[in-house]
Each structure stands twice: as C-alpha cells, then as structure tokens.
Amino acid sequence: MANFNDINTTAQGNTKRLVKSVPEVMKSFKDLQEAAYKDAALDTKTKEFAALSYAIADKCEGCIGAHVNKLIKLGATRDEIAEIAGVAIVMGGGPGSVYGGKALQAYDDSMENQE
C-alpha cells in the first residue's frame, strides 16, 4: 500500500508536468480553484470537506491527499475527516468505505511528517 506522502509527491510532480506542457490550461484551472474555494456563503474549510467527500466517492487518491493536506492547514481534526469519510461512504457505497479509509491514512501519514 502506498504512503500518502509518496502519493502527494507523485501528484505534485505530475501537476508540474502539466504546467510545463499546457500552462494556459493549468493557469485557468488554478484560477477556477481559487475562485471556487474563496470564503463566501460557505467558508473554505467547508468547501474543502465537500471536495474531500467527492474525492473519496470518486476514488481519486491524489485528490484525497491534496484535500486532506489543505484541511490539516485549515485546522481539521482526524474526527472531522472520519465523519466526512462516513458521508462519502453513504454516497459511494462499498468503494467509499475503502477510499474513506484512505482519507484517514492520508491524515495519519501527513501528521506523521509533522511530528
């Protein structure tokens, strides 16, 4: 089983490849992300929880790692990640339970690096 620190490093490297290959597309994507995650009716942390739920249900490990790391920076706890995993299980069924566990693994792996 891969460690989420490795998954995050790989995902970031792949993103850099895309930035070099299709810079206009990636700049537009970054602008879209910044606009979507701005505090408005919902705060950034709530939006990150929504994104993590979708990442789990859609089985995107790179997305799980990225959103868990953002949530850690926003002060999310392991219990909050676990509850979002529970919501994703409802939406994603059995696969949601596998990838919900991966979200907790991502949290644990990330916190291990901070110790």
N, C-alpha and C positions, 0 to 999 in steps of 0.2 A: 504494500500500500504506500502510495506516495505521501510525502510530508507536504503540508500546505505551504511551507516556506519555499520548497522547491517548485511547487505548482505556481506560486506567485512570481518567483524569479523567471520561470519559463514564460508565463503570460506577459510579464513586463517586457521581456526580450522580444516576444512576438509582436507586441504593440509597437515597439521601436522599429521593427522591420517594416511594419505597415506605414508608420510615419515617414520613413525614408522612401517607400515605394509609392504611396498615394497621399502625399502631405495635405492636399486640399481637402480630401475626404476626411482624413483624421482630424484636421483643424475644425471642420464643420461638426464632426461628431463630438469633439471636446466642447465646442460652443453650445451644442444641444444639451450635453450633460450639465454644463454649468447653469444653463437656463432652467432645466428641469429640477435641479436639486436646490435651487435658491429657496431660502425661507420665504414663505408666502402664507397661504391658508394653512398649509402643513409645514412643519419645520423640517430641516434637513435630516435629522435623525429619523423621523417618522418615514420620510421618503426612502431612506436607506433600508429601513426594515421592510418596506414594501418591495424594494428591489431584491433584497436577500430572499424573501419569500418566493419571488418569481424565479430567482437563480436556482433555488433548491428544487422547485417544482419542474423547472426546465432542464435540470441536471447539468448545469454549467459550473464545473469545478473552478475555473479561473474567475468566474463571476462571484462565486461563493467567497473565495479567498479575498478578492478585492473589496467586496461589500462588508465582510467581517472586519477587515482591517480598518475601513472607514468608520465602521460602527465603534470599534475599540477607541479610535481617536475622539469620537463623539461621546464617549463615556458609557457605552453599552456594557451590560454585565453578561456573564455566561447564562444566567437565568433568563434574561431577555432574549438571547439568541435561541435558547431552548424553546421558549414559548413561540417564537416565530417559526422555528422548525416544526412545532406542533401544528401551527396553522398551515404550513406548506404540506404537511402530511395529509391534512384534510383535502387540500386542493390537488395534490399529486399522488394520492394513494400510496401503494407499496413503494414505488420508487422514491416518493417523497420521504419515506422513513429512512431509506438508505442515504439519500443526499442531505436530509436533516442532520443525520449523524455526522456527515462530512462537515457541515457548518460548525458543529461543536468541536470536531477535530481541528478545523481551521482556527477557531478561537483558542483552543488549548495550545496548538503549535505556535501561534502568534504570541501568546502570553509567555510561553517558554523562552522565546527570544528576548523578552523584556526583563527577565529575571537575572 
